[in-house]
Amino acid sequence: MRIIRPGEKLTRQELRFFANMAGRAYLNDPVHTYATKNPARREKFVSHFMMERLNTSNGEDYFYIDDENRGVCVWRHAHNEYGVLDFLKCPDWLYLYWFWPNTLRTLSAYAPLDVHVFDENTWLISPVFVAPEHQGKGIATALIQKSMEDLAKKGCTFGLEAQDEGNVRFYEKLGFRVIQTADFTKGNLRHYYMVKE
């Protein structure tokens, strides 16, 4: 398992590779399904959106990467909030011009989230994904468990935000529990805040 720690960085080529993987992995994510109805356009949008997300994490967060590059688990500090300027630091920021309605819908769907729900020393899974052709092989579980073992030694506590009830059940099996919910009624979405017991 490869670990990229705060202060270390992935190359732009690696970021793009994993962003494209995330675009396929998150194709049916509830937030992205709400924000971009067309599946082909959605995959392209999510790849660009995840390029921004991973680029923002690059050098600041922990990346746990499967040995065969089949999956990634990113941990970010719960109170490290991102803003509009983070989009402009991304090498793909021009996608905002082409996908601005989708971006606005996505950001509005995430608007009810409040990171202050989590304690000061909490680190969040944000995001974790596995290439679709390798899902169901325990890769995400292994990445999450190994990373929690490592970060617990540093005194970290763990949390996450989920929007899918199936994902909630998956995280419950890993020892997380729901502590609060927030609704985005326009998109008929519910955000679940979870912490590790």
Secondary structure, DSSP 8 states (H G I E B T S, - for coil): -EEE-TT----HHHHHHHHHHHHHHTTT-HHHHHH--SHHHHHHHHHHHHHHHHHHHTTTSEEEE-TTSSEEEEEEETT----HHHHHTSTTTTHHHHHHHHHHHHHHHHTT--GGGS-TTEEEEEEEEE-GGGTTSSHHHHHHHHHHHHHHTTT-EEEEEE--HHHHHHHHHTTEEEEEEEEEGGGTEEEEEEEE-
